[in-house]
Amino acid sequence: MIGKLFSGLLIAFVRLYQAVLSPYFPNACRYTPTCSQYMIEAIREWGFWKGASLGFKRIASCHPWGGSGYDPVPRRCNCEKPEH
């Protein structure tokens, strides 16, 4: 319950950033999807703690000496364990 509240708040904050601040900065994101979209997708896929961790890790690597290119959010494996 608390995790969903925090997730919603962080996603709202990112959406606010996308709508209000992002248009005033040059388009310099090195990754696809953008870091802000990655944060939203990561939170939706993994929940607040793990998703925020993945998102902030991505933001920290978005610099001239970091990576670039297509970098999707890792997906949860809904695989069933085989029985012996």
N, CA, C and O atoms as CSV, one atom per row, in Angstrom:
chain,resi,resn,atom,element,x,y,z
A,1,MET,N,N,0.821,-1.189,0.000
A,1,MET,CA,C,0.000,0.000,0.000
A,1,MET,C,C,0.876,1.268,0.000
A,1,MET,O,O,0.670,2.173,-0.808
A,2,ILE,N,N,1.842,1.315,0.908
A,2,ILE,CA,C,2.742,2.470,0.980
A,2,ILE,C,C,3.586,2.541,-0.291
A,2,ILE,O,O,3.828,3.624,-0.824
A,3,GLY,N,N,4.033,1.375,-0.774
A,3,GLY,CA,C,4.836,1.333,-1.989
A,3,GLY,C,C,4.083,1.909,-3.179
A,3,GLY,O,O,4.668,2.614,-4.001
A,4,LYS,N,N,2.779,1.612,-3.278
A,4,LYS,CA,C,1.977,2.150,-4.380
A,4,LYS,C,C,1.838,3.660,-4.264
A,4,LYS,O,O,1.840,4.366,-5.273
A,5,LEU,N,N,1.718,4.157,-3.042
A,5,LEU,CA,C,1.637,5.604,-2.823
A,5,LEU,C,C,2.936,6.278,-3.259
A,5,LEU,O,O,2.913,7.271,-3.986
A,6,PHE,N,N,4.071,5.732,-2.808
A,6,PHE,CA,C,5.372,6.290,-3.185
A,6,PHE,C,C,5.591,6.187,-4.697
A,6,PHE,O,O,6.112,7.113,-5.319
A,7,SER,N,N,5.191,5.062,-5.279
A,7,SER,CA,C,5.326,4.884,-6.729
A,7,SER,C,C,4.538,5.960,-7.473
A,7,SER,O,O,5.046,6.588,-8.401
A,8,GLY,N,N,3.291,6.161,-7.052
A,8,GLY,CA,C,2.455,7.170,-7.691
A,8,GLY,C,C,3.030,8.571,-7.562
A,8,GLY,O,O,2.992,9.357,-8.509
A,9,LEU,N,N,3.566,8.879,-6.381
A,9,LEU,CA,C,4.159,10.197,-6.168
A,9,LEU,C,C,5.398,10.410,-7.035
A,9,LEU,O,O,5.570,11.476,-7.627
A,10,LEU,N,N,6.263,9.393,-7.108
A,10,LEU,CA,C,7.479,9.529,-7.913
A,10,LEU,C,C,7.135,9.624,-9.400
A,10,LEU,O,O,7.739,10.417,-10.123
A,11,ILE,N,N,6.180,8.831,-9.859
A,11,ILE,CA,C,5.754,8.917,-11.256
A,11,ILE,C,C,5.158,10.297,-11.540
A,11,ILE,O,O,5.425,10.876,-12.593
A,12,ALA,N,N,4.358,10.829,-10.618
A,12,ALA,CA,C,3.792,12.170,-10.789
A,12,ALA,C,C,4.900,13.220,-10.853
A,12,ALA,O,O,4.828,14.153,-11.651
A,13,PHE,N,N,5.916,13.069,-10.019
A,13,PHE,CA,C,7.042,13.996,-10.030
A,13,PHE,C,C,7.774,13.947,-11.372
A,13,PHE,O,O,8.134,14.986,-11.925
A,14,VAL,N,N,7.993,12.737,-11.893
A,14,VAL,CA,C,8.675,12.590,-13.185
A,14,VAL,C,C,7.821,13.194,-14.299
A,14,VAL,O,O,8.345,13.876,-15.180
A,15,ARG,N,N,6.509,12.948,-14.268
A,15,ARG,CA,C,5.611,13.524,-15.277
A,15,ARG,C,C,5.632,15.055,-15.209
A,15,ARG,O,O,5.611,15.726,-16.241
A,16,LEU,N,N,5.673,15.599,-13.997
A,16,LEU,CA,C,5.753,17.052,-13.821
A,16,LEU,C,C,7.059,17.573,-14.427
A,16,LEU,O,O,7.065,18.593,-15.117
A,17,TYR,N,N,8.152,16.875,-14.170
A,17,TYR,CA,C,9.440,17.240,-14.773
A,17,TYR,C,C,9.332,17.224,-16.294
A,17,TYR,O,O,9.791,18.153,-16.959
A,18,GLN,N,N,8.720,16.161,-16.853
A,18,GLN,CA,C,8.599,16.039,-18.308
A,18,GLN,C,C,7.781,17.188,-18.897
A,18,GLN,O,O,8.087,17.671,-19.987
A,19,ALA,N,N,6.748,17.624,-18.187
A,19,ALA,CA,C,5.862,18.656,-18.712
A,19,ALA,C,C,6.389,20.073,-18.491
A,19,ALA,O,O,6.201,20.944,-19.340
A,20,VAL,N,N,7.054,20.309,-17.346
A,20,VAL,CA,C,7.410,21.674,-16.975
A,20,VAL,C,C,8.878,22.011,-17.256
A,20,VAL,O,O,9.164,23.056,-17.839
A,21,LEU,N,N,9.792,21.164,-16.860
A,21,LEU,CA,C,11.216,21.487,-16.977
A,21,LEU,C,C,11.879,20.961,-18.238
A,21,LEU,O,O,12.660,21.675,-18.867
A,22,SER,N,N,11.585,19.746,-18.610
A,22,SER,CA,C,12.256,19.102,-19.736
A,22,SER,C,C,12.199,19.909,-21.036
A,22,SER,O,O,13.193,19.937,-21.761
A,23,PRO,N,N,11.081,20.566,-21.364
A,23,PRO,CA,C,11.050,21.331,-22.623
A,23,PRO,C,C,12.080,22.464,-22.686
A,23,PRO,O,O,12.398,22.940,-23.776
A,24,TYR,N,N,12.599,22.901,-21.549
A,24,TYR,CA,C,13.552,24.002,-21.526
A,24,TYR,C,C,15.011,23.551,-21.607
A,24,TYR,O,O,15.914,24.383,-21.697
A,25,PHE,N,N,15.239,22.255,-21.575
A,25,PHE,CA,C,16.588,21.713,-21.690
A,25,PHE,C,C,16.794,21.162,-23.098
A,25,PHE,O,O,15.846,20.675,-23.713
A,26,PRO,N,N,18.018,21.231,-23.613
A,26,PRO,CA,C,18.257,20.639,-24.943
A,26,PRO,C,C,18.068,19.120,-24.886
A,26,PRO,O,O,18.307,18.499,-23.851
A,27,ASN,N,N,17.644,18.538,-25.986
A,27,ASN,CA,C,17.441,17.094,-26.057
A,27,ASN,C,C,18.810,16.418,-26.087
A,27,ASN,O,O,19.415,16.270,-27.148
A,28,ALA,N,N,19.285,16.013,-24.925
A,28,ALA,CA,C,20.636,15.470,-24.828
A,28,ALA,C,C,20.660,14.046,-24.264
A,28,ALA,O,O,21.727,13.541,-23.916
A,29,CYS,N,N,19.511,13.404,-24.173
A,29,CYS,CA,C,19.484,12.060,-23.599
A,29,CYS,C,C,20.235,11.101,-24.518
A,29,CYS,O,O,20.044,11.107,-25.734
A,30,ARG,N,N,21.085,10.285,-23.920
A,30,ARG,CA,C,21.929,9.363,-24.667
A,30,ARG,C,C,21.260,8.003,-24.878
A,30,ARG,O,O,21.749,7.172,-25.643
A,31,TYR,N,N,20.157,7.792,-24.200
A,31,TYR,CA,C,19.510,6.485,-24.226
A,31,TYR,C,C,18.111,6.540,-24.841
A,31,TYR,O,O,17.483,7.595,-24.923
A,32,THR,N,N,17.657,5.387,-25.262
A,32,THR,CA,C,16.270,5.168,-25.652
A,32,THR,C,C,15.779,3.979,-24.836
A,32,THR,O,O,16.418,2.928,-24.886
A,33,PRO,N,N,14.703,4.079,-24.100
A,33,PRO,CA,C,13.885,5.249,-23.835
A,33,PRO,C,C,14.643,6.285,-22.995
A,33,PRO,O,O,15.677,5.983,-22.399
A,34,THR,N,N,14.107,7.505,-22.960
A,34,THR,CA,C,14.756,8.560,-22.184
A,34,THR,C,C,14.827,8.151,-20.718
A,34,THR,O,O,14.110,7.251,-20.283
A,35,CYS,N,N,15.679,8.804,-19.973
A,35,CYS,CA,C,15.852,8.458,-18.566
A,35,CYS,C,C,14.566,8.642,-17.766
A,35,CYS,O,O,14.268,7.835,-16.887
A,36,SER,N,N,13.806,9.689,-18.059
A,36,SER,CA,C,12.557,9.899,-17.322
A,36,SER,C,C,11.527,8.821,-17.669
A,36,SER,O,O,10.822,8.335,-16.786
A,37,GLN,N,N,11.436,8.445,-18.949
A,37,GLN,CA,C,10.509,7.383,-19.327
A,37,GLN,C,C,10.969,6.048,-18.754
A,37,GLN,O,O,10.145,5.230,-18.347
A,38,TYR,N,N,12.269,5.825,-18.721
A,38,TYR,CA,C,12.832,4.609,-18.128
A,38,TYR,C,C,12.428,4.519,-16.653
A,38,TYR,O,O,12.036,3.451,-16.181
A,39,MET,N,N,12.524,5.637,-15.925
A,39,MET,CA,C,12.156,5.652,-14.507
A,39,MET,C,C,10.707,5.230,-14.324
A,39,MET,O,O,10.407,4.414,-13.453
A,40,ILE,N,N,9.806,5.772,-15.132
A,40,ILE,CA,C,8.383,5.429,-15.026
A,40,ILE,C,C,8.170,3.951,-15.327
A,40,ILE,O,O,7.467,3.264,-14.585
A,41,GLU,N,N,8.763,3.460,-16.397
A,41,GLU,CA,C,8.607,2.051,-16.770
A,41,GLU,C,C,9.191,1.122,-15.703
A,41,GLU,O,O,8.607,0.080,-15.404
A,42,ALA,N,N,10.322,1.487,-15.138
A,42,ALA,CA,C,10.963,0.660,-14.111
A,42,ALA,C,C,10.097,0.582,-12.861
A,42,ALA,O,O,9.965,-0.488,-12.267
A,43,ILE,N,N,9.509,1.697,-12.458
A,43,ILE,CA,C,8.644,1.698,-11.274
A,43,ILE,C,C,7.407,0.853,-11.532
A,43,ILE,O,O,6.975,0.104,-10.655
A,44,ARG,N,N,6.832,0.961,-12.720
A,44,ARG,CA,C,5.647,0.151,-13.043
A,44,ARG,C,C,5.978,-1.336,-13.099
A,44,ARG,O,O,5.164,-2.170,-12.701
A,45,GLU,N,N,7.153,-1.667,-13.583
A,45,GLU,CA,C,7.544,-3.076,-13.714
A,45,GLU,C,C,7.978,-3.680,-12.377
A,45,GLU,O,O,7.608,-4.810,-12.059
A,46,TRP,N,N,8.757,-2.937,-11.599
A,46,TRP,CA,C,9.411,-3.498,-10.418
A,46,TRP,C,C,8.908,-2.967,-9.082
A,46,TRP,O,O,9.296,-3.480,-8.033
A,47,GLY,N,N,8.052,-1.951,-9.099
A,47,GLY,CA,C,7.615,-1.357,-7.844
A,47,GLY,C,C,8.549,-0.213,-7.448
A,47,GLY,O,O,9.537,0.064,-8.129
A,48,PHE,N,N,8.221,0.439,-6.345
A,48,PHE,CA,C,8.925,1.658,-5.968
A,48,PHE,C,C,10.414,1.450,-5.719
A,48,PHE,O,O,11.228,2.114,-6.360
A,49,TRP,N,N,10.797,0.560,-4.820
A,49,TRP,CA,C,12.203,0.462,-4.388
A,49,TRP,C,C,13.125,0.013,-5.502
A,49,TRP,O,O,14.107,0.690,-5.806
A,50,LYS,N,N,12.825,-1.106,-6.107
A,50,LYS,CA,C,13.679,-1.635,-7.176
A,50,LYS,C,C,13.605,-0.742,-8.418
A,50,LYS,O,O,14.623,-0.483,-9.060
A,51,GLY,N,N,12.395,-0.270,-8.755
A,51,GLY,CA,C,12.229,0.593,-9.926
A,51,GLY,C,C,12.966,1.914,-9.789
A,51,GLY,O,O,13.619,2.370,-10.727
A,52,ALA,N,N,12.857,2.531,-8.610
A,52,ALA,CA,C,13.569,3.790,-8.379
A,52,ALA,C,C,15.075,3.558,-8.422
A,52,ALA,O,O,15.822,4.382,-8.949
A,53,SER,N,N,15.515,2.437,-7.866
A,53,SER,CA,C,16.937,2.109,-7.892
A,53,SER,C,C,17.443,1.969,-9.331
A,53,SER,O,O,18.494,2.506,-9.678
A,54,LEU,N,N,16.697,1.251,-10.158
A,54,LEU,CA,C,17.068,1.108,-11.568
A,54,LEU,C,C,17.059,2.460,-12.275
A,54,LEU,O,O,17.961,2.760,-13.058
A,55,GLY,N,N,16.051,3.269,-12.002
A,55,GLY,CA,C,15.945,4.580,-12.640
A,55,GLY,C,C,17.087,5.509,-12.265
A,55,GLY,O,O,17.667,6.165,-13.130
A,56,PHE,N,N,17.414,5.566,-10.974
A,56,PHE,CA,C,18.503,6.442,-10.550
A,56,PHE,C,C,19.862,5.933,-11.044
A,56,PHE,O,O,20.760,6.723,-11.334
A,57,LYS,N,N,20.001,4.614,-11.135
A,57,LYS,CA,C,21.234,4.056,-11.689
A,57,LYS,C,C,21.390,4.472,-13.151
A,57,LYS,O,O,22.491,4.801,-13.594
A,58,ARG,N,N,20.294,4.455,-13.893
A,58,ARG,CA,C,20.313,4.869,-15.301
A,58,ARG,C,C,20.672,6.339,-15.425
A,58,ARG,O,O,21.502,6.714,-16.253
A,59,ILE,N,N,20.037,7.183,-14.590
A,59,ILE,CA,C,20.326,8.624,-14.626
A,59,ILE,C,C,21.796,8.879,-14.314
A,59,ILE,O,O,22.422,9.741,-14.930
A,60,ALA,N,N,22.346,8.137,-13.366
A,60,ALA,CA,C,23.753,8.311,-13.000
A,60,ALA,C,C,24.696,7.926,-14.140
A,60,ALA,O,O,25.813,8.437,-14.210
A,61,SER,N,N,24.262,7.033,-15.031
A,61,SER,CA,C,25.135,6.619,-16.138
A,61,SER,C,C,24.950,7.483,-17.384
A,61,SER,O,O,25.628,7.273,-18.390
A,62,CYS,N,N,24.045,8.442,-17.324
A,62,CYS,CA,C,23.761,9.290,-18.485
A,62,CYS,C,C,24.663,10.519,-18.453
A,62,CYS,O,O,24.257,11.596,-18.015
A,63,HIS,N,N,25.875,10.339,-18.917
A,63,HIS,CA,C,26.864,11.412,-18.990
A,63,HIS,C,C,27.765,11.129,-20.192
A,63,HIS,O,O,27.703,10.036,-20.754
A,64,PRO,N,N,28.584,12.071,-20.591
A,64,PRO,CA,C,29.380,11.878,-21.812
A,64,PRO,C,C,30.264,10.629,-21.824
A,64,PRO,O,O,30.564,10.113,-22.901
A,65,TRP,N,N,30.680,10.139,-20.684
A,65,TRP,CA,C,31.546,8.952,-20.637
A,65,TRP,C,C,30.760,7.686,-20.313
A,65,TRP,O,O,31.340,6.610,-20.163
A,66,GLY,N,N,29.444,7.817,-20.207
A,66,GLY,CA,C,28.596,6.666,-19.906
A,66,GLY,C,C,28.163,5.957,-21.172
A,66,GLY,O,O,28.708,6.186,-22.252
A,67,GLY,N,N,27.189,5.106,-21.023
A,67,GLY,CA,C,26.689,4.347,-22.166
A,67,GLY,C,C,25.735,5.158,-23.013
A,67,GLY,O,O,25.496,6.337,-22.752
A,68,SER,N,N,25.192,4.515,-24.032
A,68,SER,CA,C,24.199,5.147,-24.890
A,68,SER,C,C,23.506,4.062,-25.697
A,68,SER,O,O,23.931,2.907,-25.691
A,69,GLY,N,N,22.435,4.438,-26.392
A,69,GLY,CA,C,21.724,3.496,-27.249
A,69,GLY,C,C,20.457,2.968,-26.612
A,69,GLY,O,O,19.938,3.536,-25.651
A,70,TYR,N,N,19.970,1.872,-27.166
A,70,TYR,CA,C,18.733,1.261,-26.682
A,70,TYR,C,C,19.010,0.493,-25.401
A,70,TYR,O,O,19.853,-0.404,-25.377
A,71,ASP,N,N,18.299,0.845,-24.337
A,71,ASP,CA,C,18.492,0.229,-23.030
A,71,ASP,C,C,17.137,0.097,-22.347
A,71,ASP,O,O,16.761,0.961,-21.556
A,72,PRO,N,N,16.398,-0.973,-22.641
A,72,PRO,CA,C,15.067,-1.126,-22.050
A,72,PRO,C,C,15.137,-1.536,-20.582
A,72,PRO,O,O,16.166,-2.011,-20.104
A,73,VAL,N,N,14.037,-1.346,-19.887
A,73,VAL,CA,C,13.914,-1.789,-18.499
A,73,VAL,C,C,13.933,-3.312,-18.487
A,73,VAL,O,O,13.217,-3.938,-19.268
A,74,PRO,N,N,14.740,-3.924,-17.615
A,74,PRO,CA,C,14.703,-5.389,-17.531
A,74,PRO,C,C,13.319,-5.847,-17.067
A,74,PRO,O,O,12.719,-5.238,-16.181
A,75,ARG,N,N,12.831,-6.899,-17.660
A,75,ARG,CA,C,11.499,-7.423,-17.336
A,75,ARG,C,C,11.604,-8.508,-16.280
A,75,ARG,O,O,12.602,-9.223,-16.181
A,76,ARG,N,N,10.549,-8.605,-15.501
A,76,ARG,CA,C,10.471,-9.696,-14.525
A,76,ARG,C,C,10.253,-10.997,-15.290
A,76,ARG,O,O,9.545,-11.027,-16.297
A,77,CYS,N,N,10.847,-12.034,-14.818
A,77,CYS,CA,C,10.626,-13.342,-15.425
A,77,CYS,C,C,9.442,-13.991,-14.726
A,77,CYS,O,O,9.488,-14.256,-13.525
A,78,ASN,N,N,8.394,-14.243,-15.474
A,78,ASN,CA,C,7.216,-14.916,-14.916
A,78,ASN,C,C,7.291,-16.402,-15.210
A,78,ASN,O,O,6.275,-17.075,-15.385
A,79,CYS,N,N,8.518,-16.896,-15.259
A,79,CYS,CA,C,8.745,-18.290,-15.600
A,79,CYS,C,C,8.365,-19.178,-14.421
A,79,CYS,O,O,8.613,-18.845,-13.262
A,80,GLU,N,N,7.770,-20.289,-14.738
A,80,GLU,CA,C,7.491,-21.272,-13.692
A,80,GLU,C,C,8.678,-22.203,-13.593
A,80,GLU,O,O,9.283,-22.566,-14.602
A,81,LYS,N,N,9.005,-22.585,-12.383
A,81,LYS,CA,C,10.126,-23.504,-12.186
A,81,LYS,C,C,9.692,-24.908,-12.597
A,81,LYS,O,O,8.615,-25.371,-12.220
A,82,PRO,N,N,10.528,-25.569,-13.361
A,82,PRO,CA,C,10.182,-26.941,-13.772
A,82,PRO,C,C,10.219,-27.885,-12.573
A,82,PRO,O,O,11.056,-27.760,-11.679
A,83,GLU,N,N,9.293,-28.823,-12.586
A,83,GLU,CA,C,9.267,-29.817,-11.510
A,83,GLU,C,C,10.168,-30.978,-11.878
A,83,GLU,O,O,10.298,-31.331,-13.050
A,84,HIS,N,N,10.775,-31.557,-10.888
A,84,HIS,CA,C,11.676,-32.694,-11.122
A,84,HIS,C,C,10.915,-33.977,-11.117
A,84,HIS,O,O,11.502,-35.044,-11.297
